[in-house]
């Protein structure tokens, strides 16, 4: 596999650069070329040979007859994403640049669909999906426009190339449903080395996690959390304290690991940022939160306060409704 751009020879031996910034599957023409490429894994390489591509850039053949090292290979950071596997080589996904993207992407959909705290039944979700897929009224068309705007703000369609047969079979097993993806991200396609967890893994993780938690962990500017919201009120019913107990994920890899293993250490934080009336509704419920872990210090550096500042949230049932809706309405062309 090679990431980068390529040049093609045209009439008169003129070279035309094709700035693809994508992953190309390379087939060595000889054993010598294969050994050179194997020795350049993770480094820069120049390849000369024949290239064929088909419309849509789903299939291609790059037959490498020569290969040599070059300096300044493009740097590709580790990539995490979540989305729907349309088929093994075609994904509809949003990137997890930060772990809170997982919650912040679904949270607006809760409001667009007007999902209650207890979520919607499957027939109700199917009815909403039909309203978006085949709008028949002005209200349906307005809903469709709102859902499409939400899609455009975060999601996109990508061709995928798989690392090996194991990765391909993982993608094949996820076809038609939601899943996590890991690998490397190109401009025109993505390199998937694994799809180790799907939507059912998330649901099983929710069953296993979300207790009261232990002491607060490290502070961080972006976090996703899943657990139980606890609210304390006075005799007049006013909220005097609120807490969150459960695992806090500070990196996308931590969330993915929890989905795979169903294990993650719990933490207990004072919870701020959620309006009082909303807090009362969330009391005793399991919820997904996106926000940051804050530790305030005095002039000597001593911690004087620590809390989880929530930016957005969904109950477990609301998250499940949003995921089911996405599964139903997202197809080859997006929404």
Secondary structure as GFF3:
##gff-version 3
##sequence-region A 1 335
A	DSSP	beta_strand	2	9	.	.	.	ID=ss1
A	DSSP	three_ten_helix	11	13	.	.	.	ID=ss2
A	DSSP	beta_strand	15	24	.	.	.	ID=ss3
A	DSSP	beta_strand	26	28	.	.	.	ID=ss4
A	DSSP	alpha_helix	31	38	.	.	.	ID=ss5
A	DSSP	beta_strand	44	53	.	.	.	ID=ss6
A	DSSP	beta_strand	60	70	.	.	.	ID=ss7
A	DSSP	beta_strand	78	87	.	.	.	ID=ss8
A	DSSP	beta_strand	90	95	.	.	.	ID=ss9
A	DSSP	alpha_helix	101	113	.	.	.	ID=ss10
A	DSSP	alpha_helix	122	133	.	.	.	ID=ss11
A	DSSP	alpha_helix	138	154	.	.	.	ID=ss12
A	DSSP	beta_strand	156	162	.	.	.	ID=ss13
A	DSSP	alpha_helix	165	174	.	.	.	ID=ss14
A	DSSP	beta_strand	178	185	.	.	.	ID=ss15
A	DSSP	beta_strand	189	194	.	.	.	ID=ss16
A	DSSP	alpha_helix	199	208	.	.	.	ID=ss17
A	DSSP	beta_strand	220	233	.	.	.	ID=ss18
A	DSSP	beta_strand	239	249	.	.	.	ID=ss19
A	DSSP	alpha_helix	252	261	.	.	.	ID=ss20
A	DSSP	beta_strand	266	272	.	.	.	ID=ss21
A	DSSP	alpha_helix	276	282	.	.	.	ID=ss22
A	DSSP	beta_strand	286	297	.	.	.	ID=ss23
A	DSSP	beta_strand	303	315	.	.	.	ID=ss24
A	DSSP	alpha_helix	316	329	.	.	.	ID=ss25
###
